[in-house]
Amino acid sequence: MTIALAFLAAWLAQPAVELDYEFYRDKVQPIFQERRAGFTRCVVCHAEGGRVGFLEELAPGAETWNEEQSRANFEAVSRLVVPGDPLASRLLVHPLEPEAGGDEFHNGGRQFRSQEDPWFQTLAAWVRGETSD
């Protein structure tokens, strides 16, 4: 068997990772609104009114998204990840410092200096398939 076929067979044998909505809603989504000294909040650029909108716009005066908006955000953000593989997921590598494994293409600054950053770890846990249970 060639190496390519062996790799393909191993990849196909891996169980599919499902992204957990509750984990996303309770632990991932709040990160997009958090303030971090020296950085712009994710929601500023990535809500519908921002430059690269994929998150729902917050209603005027709302502190967070409602259930319908959270579901829409989950669907949109899920398209930015490769379930089971955090370092193949744009959601994690764009805001990660290149020296720590990130890419060069995030104009909004580097939210994560290392893969040990607690927010990075939360996002990675979700992508790996951790659940709220």
Buried (B, 14 or more C-beta within 10 A) or exposed (E): EEEEEEEEEEEEEEEEBEBBBEBBBEBBBEBBBEEBEEBBBBBBBBBEEBEEBBBBBBEEEEEEBEEEBBBBBBEBBBEBBBBBEBEEBBBBBBBBBEEBBBEEEBEBEBBBEEBEBEBBBBBBBBBEBBEEE
